[in-house]
Amino acid sequence: MEPSPELKALWDLSVRLSGECRYDDALVCMRALESFVPENPRLLANAGVVYRDNGDLVRAEQYLRQACALLPDDPSMHFNLAMTLLRAGRLQEGFREYEHRWRIPQFQEQHRKFSQPLWTGEPLDGRRILIYGEQGAGDAIHFVRYAPLVRSAGGDVVIEVLPHLESLMGWMDGGYRIVNALTKDVQFDAQCPLMTLPLRFGTELDSIPPPAGFSIPAAMQAQWAERLRTGRKGVGVVWAGNPKHPKDRDRSLPAELFLRLSDLPGIRCWSLQVGPPAANTPEGLGNLAQELVDFGDTAVAHLAGSLGKPVWLLLAYASDWRWLLDREDTPWYPSMRIFRQKRPHAWREVLDRVAIELQSFATSDSLIEVRGIE
């Protein structure tokens, strides 16, 4: 039965409002719709996502569990429930639901079809296992921390990553064979995507393994130390991510907002931005874009956190699950500090707080990176 024009208009309005991050208004529309179609699983799922993005994880879980009960075979329902559970810090149940991602269209290209079996956590007894990055570079750096645990389970570990990560991963402590998807004649007995490994090892917030360590070559450290020597505190900044990301409009910042950091006493800001957004580098920032070849040359949030460097992460109001909710720290990276939007799109207030904190940081002994996206 086709919905009435009035209901369709209200549905479309709720979708538009949520897309504009006007979550309270979107929920008013959704509650009105619910009185007409109380057990519509799509509506329940949409409401669950909006509640989650608005920070109400209890109601989000309630709505999404109802949607899963009504459409138990729909992977999108389980995926959205996974995002809610993970953001709530319930990692084991969240990662179990996250396995439904492979049946969602957006993950189909990343789903590798190997003849070798998927590792289910059994002792490997010296068998060779390929663990591979399935999503972005940040996710690979984030979850490669599980490689030592796979090795401890008896695996002869081979790590497959994106080509521009190969040099960095080659510096990973412990010494691992690093390949990419085009590397020929890679022999292995079992395989597992990196983002399935937390499930295999039963990870919860209190059992997150430490970040992967990387030993940066001394010559490279010396080269960059000389390049960045100014007598002032060095601060690296990044303001934009992958423009294809579905929430890029919310998580990327206008580059000009960082201008206010460039004239702080004792501070020298360096742009670590690469790609097309680097063309918008404000004049007050040192532009290193032409000198950054791959992830061996620059430090995004995950790499800075893995290296134990102070890194300040600027987060959109509805942020990625891994940064949890209402925390200024993260169990994933002990050296990271989080600056969150207090309301959607309110980046200027975030930069005000960063500027105040940087003034005191200028007298300390550390380098810092300020990441505006994740």
VEXMIPA-340153 format. One record per residue (C-alpha): z, x, y; residue in three letters. Coordinates in steps of 0.05 Angstrom, whole numbers. Layout:
       Z       X       Y  code
       Z       X       Y   ALA
...
//
This chain:
       Z       X       Y  code
       0       0       0   MET
     -21      28      67   GLU
      34      36     119   PRO
      30      -6     181   SER
       0      27     243   PRO
      70      26     275   GLU
     102      63     216   LEU
      45     114     214   LYS
      52     127     288   ALA
     127     137     280   LEU
     115     184     221   TRP
      65     225     260   ASP
     112     228     319   LEU
     169     254     275   SER
     123     309     248   VAL
     101     329     318   ARG
     172     331     345   LEU
     196     374     288   SER
     137     421     299   GLY
     159     427     371   GLU
     230     444     347   CYS
     256     380     378   ARG
     298     368     316   TYR
     347     316     342   ASP
     289     273     367   ASP
     252     281     302   ALA
     313     259     262   LEU
     319     196     305   VAL
     248     178     284   CYS
     262     195     211   MET
     324     153     208   ARG
     285      95     236   ALA
     231     105     183   LEU
     284     110     128   GLU
     307      39     143   SER
     236      14     125   PHE
     221      62      67   VAL
     290      84      42   PRO
     268     120     -21   GLU
     204     153       2   ASN
     209     224     -27   PRO
     162     254      26   ARG
     205     225      82   LEU
     269     249      48   LEU
     240     319      40   ALA
     216     322     112   ASN
     284     299     136   ALA
     317     351      92   GLY
     274     407     123   VAL
     289     383     194   VAL
     364     380     179   TYR
     360     451     151   ARG
     322     477     211   ASP
     373     443     256   ASN
     430     479     219   GLY
     459     420     180   ASP
     454     449     110   LEU
     499     396      78   VAL
     454     338      97   ARG
     392     381      83   ALA
     415     392      12   GLU
     432     318       2   GLN
     363     295      25   TYR
     325     348     -14   LEU
     363     334     -78   ARG
     345     260     -71   GLN
     272     281     -62   ALA
     275     325    -124   CYS
     305     269    -164   ALA
     249     222    -144   LEU
     193     274    -155   LEU
     222     323    -204   PRO
     155     355    -220   ASP
     135     367    -148   ASP
     144     442    -135   PRO
     146     434     -59   SER
     210     393     -65   MET
     244     447    -105   HIS
     217     502     -59   PHE
     248     469       2   ASN
     313     459     -36   LEU
     311     533     -53   ALA
     303     552      21   MET
     364     509      38   THR
     408     537     -18   LEU
     389     609      -1   LEU
     404     598      73   ARG
     471     570      52   ALA
     485     635      14   GLY
     482     603     -55   ARG
     435     656     -80   LEU
     434     647    -155   GLN
     418     573    -153   GLU
     371     584     -95   GLY
     332     639    -130   PHE
     327     596    -192   ARG
     295     540    -151   GLU
     252     592    -115   TYR
     214     605    -180   GLU
     178     539    -166   HIS
     139     577    -112   ARG
      85     597    -162   TRP
      61     525    -166   ARG
      53     518     -90   ILE
     -17     530     -62   PRO
       6     580      -9   GLN
      31     627     -65   PHE
     -28     620    -112   GLN
     -64     683     -86   GLU
       0     723     -96   GLN
      11     700    -168   HIS
     -14     757    -211   ARG
     -42     740    -279   LYS
     -21     797    -324   PHE
     -30     800    -399   SER
      36     837    -404   GLN
      97     792    -409   PRO
     142     773    -351   LEU
     208     810    -357   TRP
     265     761    -369   THR
     323     810    -362   GLY
     328     836    -433   GLU
     342     911    -445   PRO
     278     950    -434   LEU
     295    1008    -481   ASP
     249    1057    -446   GLY
     190    1009    -439   ARG
     148    1016    -376   ARG
     155     959    -327   ILE
     113     944    -265   LEU
     152     912    -208   ILE
     107     889    -153   TYR
     109     865     -82   GLY
      84     794     -79   GLU
      89     779      -4   GLN
      95     819      60   GLY
     114     890      75   ALA
     183     870      98   GLY
     197     833      33   ASP
     176     894      -7   ALA
     223     940      31   ILE
     278     888      26   HIS
     274     877     -49   PHE
     254     946     -75   VAL
     330     958     -74   ARG
     328     928    -144   TYR
     287     986    -173   ALA
     349    1027    -192   PRO
     379     967    -227   LEU
     315     958    -268   VAL
     318    1031    -285   ARG
     391    1022    -307   SER
     367     966    -353   ALA
     326    1019    -390   GLY
     260    1011    -354   GLY
     209    1065    -338   ASP
     195    1036    -269   VAL
     128    1034    -234   VAL
     127    1001    -165   ILE
      64     967    -138   GLU
      61     957     -62   VAL
      11     945      -7   LEU
     -31    1008       8   PRO
       2    1020      76   HIS
      70    1023      42   LEU
      52    1077      -8   GLU
      73    1137      33   SER
     140    1106      51   LEU
     155    1085     -20   MET
     138    1155     -43   GLY
     199    1178      -4   TRP
     245    1129     -39   MET
     307    1162     -67   ASP
     306    1168    -142   GLY
     233    1184    -149   GLY
     187    1128    -173   TYR
     114    1124    -189   ARG
      81    1084    -133   ILE
      14    1048    -141   VAL
     -24     993    -106   ASN
     -66     936    -135   ALA
    -129     979    -134   LEU
     -98    1038    -172   THR
    -136    1047    -237   LYS
    -110    1055    -307   ASP
     -38    1034    -294   VAL
      -6    1024    -362   GLN
      57     983    -370   PHE
      92     939    -422   ASP
     125     886    -378   ALA
     122     862    -307   GLN
     163     826    -255   CYS
     153     807    -182   PRO
     203     838    -135   LEU
     230     772    -109   MET
     247     748    -179   THR
     293     808    -190   LEU
     353     777    -153   PRO
     351     721    -204   LEU
     347     769    -263   ARG
     409     806    -239   PHE
     450     745    -221   GLY
     456     764    -148   THR
     506     729    -104   GLU
     529     747     -34   LEU
     585     792     -61   ASP
     539     829    -109   SER
     479     846     -66   ILE
     458     917     -84   PRO
     453     968     -27   PRO
     386     978       8   PRO
     337    1027     -21   ALA
     346    1097       7   GLY
     288    1137      36   PHE
     287    1212      48   SER
     241    1222     107   ILE
     208    1291     106   PRO
     242    1341     152   ALA
     177    1360     186   ALA
     164    1287     205   MET
     234    1278     231   GLN
     227    1340     274   ALA
     159    1318     299   GLN
     183    1251     322   TRP
     248    1279     350   ALA
     207    1323     395   GLU
     159    1267     413   ARG
     215    1220     434   LEU
     260    1270     469   ARG
     271    1244     541   THR
     345    1257     553   GLY
     357    1182     550   ARG
     376    1136     493   LYS
     315    1117     452   GLY
     306    1043     437   VAL
     247    1019     395   GLY
     224     947     407   VAL
     178     900     368   VAL
     163     830     393   TRP
     107     800     350   ALA
      94     792     276   GLY
      36     768     233   ASN
      -1     715     274   PRO
     -18     680     208   LYS
      55     666     193   HIS
      67     590     196   PRO
     125     599     244   LYS
      97     656     285   ASP
      98     615     349   ARG
     173     606     342   ASP
     193     675     318   ARG
     150     721     363   SER
     171     735     434   LEU
     131     743     499   PRO
     124     818     509   ALA
     142     814     582   GLU
     214     794     565   LEU
     227     866     544   PHE
     211     892     613   LEU
     283     879     634   ARG
     306     929     582   LEU
     261     985     607   SER
     299     998     672   ASP
     370    1000     643   LEU
     406    1065     661   PRO
     404    1116     605   GLY
     354    1076     563   ILE
     282    1093     545   ARG
     246    1037     510   CYS
     189    1053     462   TRP
     141    1001     435   SER
     135    1003     360   LEU
      88     943     362   GLN
      23     950     324   VAL
     -38     906     316   GLY
     -70     862     370   PRO
      -2     846     404   PRO
       4     920     422   ALA
     -49     908     476   ALA
       4     868     514   ASN
      54     926     517   THR
      89     923     585   PRO
      78     984     629   GLU
     152    1000     629   GLY
     152    1014     554   LEU
     127    1077     521   GLY
      68    1055     478   ASN
      65    1089     410   LEU
      14    1042     378   ALA
     -41    1095     370   GLN
       7    1143     336   GLU
      34    1094     284   LEU
     -10    1099     222   VAL
      32    1063     170   ASP
     104    1045     152   PHE
     119    1119     143   GLY
     114    1127     219   ASP
     152    1067     245   THR
     215    1028     229   ALA
     212     953     224   VAL
     277     915     215   ALA
     280     923     139   HIS
     265     997     141   LEU
     314    1011     198   ALA
     367     974     158   GLY
     349    1012      95   SER
     356    1078     132   LEU
     425    1056     158   GLY
     401    1059     230   LYS
     430    1011     281   PRO
     381     953     286   VAL
     388     891     328   TRP
     350     831     302   LEU
     330     776     350   LEU
     325     711     312   LEU
     293     644     327   ALA
     338     582     323   TYR
     310     562     255   ALA
     307     630     223   SER
     288     657     154   ASP
     336     641      97   TRP
     359     713      86   ARG
     396     716     152   TRP
     440     657     131   LEU
     472     614     184   LEU
     516     629     245   ASP
     528     702     227   ARG
     520     764     271   GLU
     519     809     210   ASP
     483     807     143   THR
     504     829      73   PRO
     433     855      62   TRP
     438     910     115   TYR
     507     936     138   PRO
     477     970     200   SER
     444     907     226   MET
     469     862     282   ARG
     438     794     294   ILE
     426     760     362   PHE
     409     687     350   ARG
     377     635     395   GLN
     429     583     414   LYS
     373     531     422   ARG
     299     531     404   PRO
     253     575     446   HIS
     311     603     487   ALA
     291     676     484   TRP
     310     694     555   ARG
     384     681     541   GLU
     380     725     478   VAL
     351     782     519   LEU
     406     773     570   ASP
     457     786     516   ARG
     418     845     488   VAL
     413     877     558   ALA
     488     872     568   ILE
     502     903     500   GLU
     451     958     511   LEU
     487     981     574   GLN
     548    1000     532   SER
     505    1025     475   PHE
     472    1075     522   ALA
     534    1119     520   THR
     538    1122     443   SER
     507    1173     397   ASP
     457    1130     359   SER
     384    1109     363   LEU
     370    1035     358   ILE
     313     989     343   GLU
     309     919     373   VAL
     267     873     329   ARG
     245     808     360   GLY
     218     775     297   ILE
     232     761     224   GLU
//
